[in-house]
Amino acid sequence: MLLVFCAINNGCWFLSLYPIYTYDDVIFEPALLGTWSRYDDNYKYALEFTQPDETNSAYVMTYTQVDNYTGDVMGGVFEAHLIRIGQYTILDLYPIFDDTSFNSRDIMNYNFMVLSHYFVLVGPIGTDLNLSHVDVGWLTNYLEIHPDELKHEYSIYLDGRLLLTATTEELQAFMIKHLGTDAEFWDEGPYTRADDAASTTEDGIAPIPE
């Protein structure tokens, strides 16, 4: 996301205390599995989705960002759940912190000082993967005008970043109301499938194809 998907140094994302899914909502899309990559002038990015346990529909997503100039690597490991709300597909991300993940030694640790969820819209999955993020500027402005519509706070533990404290049911109702109407988004991608990529390295980092 992200981000995980967002340029995480500029405060352009928000977090949610509760997930946007219930386990009854979760779907599994095999086409999401594998490694996806994209590039820009400054960074190389990779998303690797695996399914560690075939008895449930959770993914593990490893995000990697490599600086083209310095070679510095940052990223994170997340539990990911895919759901559909109406015609929209949403990916809910929750950080995994353990001795084997590399969250604990990079900037993602700072961004998830409050264990929380982030969610992103997923476009049709084919040879490309497109992600859309709810614009935090739109959401912040909307909640300033309608503060009672969705429970939230500006967390001192996240440097004042917006933290949604609404329940799962309230989050879903809000998304259903605003998706396709007045909600504003910014798009990321496309990521391109890298079918010939190796699996995650011993260091916990998703490989980025050259």
Rosetta blueprint (number, residue, H / E / L):
1 M L
2 L L
3 L L
4 V L
5 F L
6 C L
7 A L
8 I H
9 N H
10 N H
11 G L
12 C L
13 W L
14 F L
15 L E
16 S E
17 L L
18 Y L
19 P L
20 I L
21 Y L
22 T L
23 Y L
24 D L
25 D L
26 V E
27 I E
28 F L
29 E L
30 P H
31 A H
32 L H
33 L L
34 G E
35 T E
36 W E
37 S E
38 R E
39 Y E
40 D L
41 D L
42 N L
43 Y E
44 K E
45 Y E
46 A E
47 L E
48 E E
49 F E
50 T E
51 Q L
52 P L
53 D L
54 E L
55 T L
56 N L
57 S L
58 A L
59 Y E
60 V E
61 M E
62 T E
63 Y E
64 T E
65 Q E
66 V E
67 D E
68 N L
69 Y L
70 T L
71 G L
72 D L
73 V E
74 M E
75 G E
76 G E
77 V E
78 F E
79 E E
80 A E
81 H E
82 L E
83 I E
84 R E
85 I E
86 G L
87 Q L
88 Y E
89 T E
90 I E
91 L E
92 D E
93 L E
94 Y E
95 P E
96 I L
97 F L
98 D L
99 D L
100 T L
101 S L
102 F L
103 N H
104 S H
105 R H
106 D L
107 I H
108 M H
109 N H
110 Y H
111 N H
112 F L
113 M L
114 V L
115 L L
116 S L
117 H E
118 Y E
119 F E
120 V E
121 L E
122 V E
123 G L
124 P L
125 I L
126 G L
127 T L
128 D E
129 L E
130 N E
131 L E
132 S E
133 H E
134 V E
135 D L
136 V H
137 G H
138 W H
139 L H
140 T H
141 N H
142 Y H
143 L H
144 E H
145 I H
146 H L
147 P L
148 D L
149 E L
150 L L
151 K L
152 H E
153 E E
154 Y E
155 S E
156 I H
157 Y H
158 L H
159 D L
160 G L
161 R E
162 L E
163 L E
164 L E
165 T L
166 A L
167 T L
168 T H
169 E H
170 E H
171 L H
172 Q H
173 A H
174 F H
175 M H
176 I H
177 K H
178 H H
179 L L
180 G L
181 T L
182 D L
183 A L
184 E L
185 F E
186 W E
187 D E
188 E E
189 G E
190 P E
191 Y E
192 T E
193 R E
194 A L
195 D L
196 D L
197 A L
198 A L
199 S L
200 T L
201 T L
202 E L
203 D L
204 G L
205 I L
206 A L
207 P L
208 I L
209 P L
210 E L
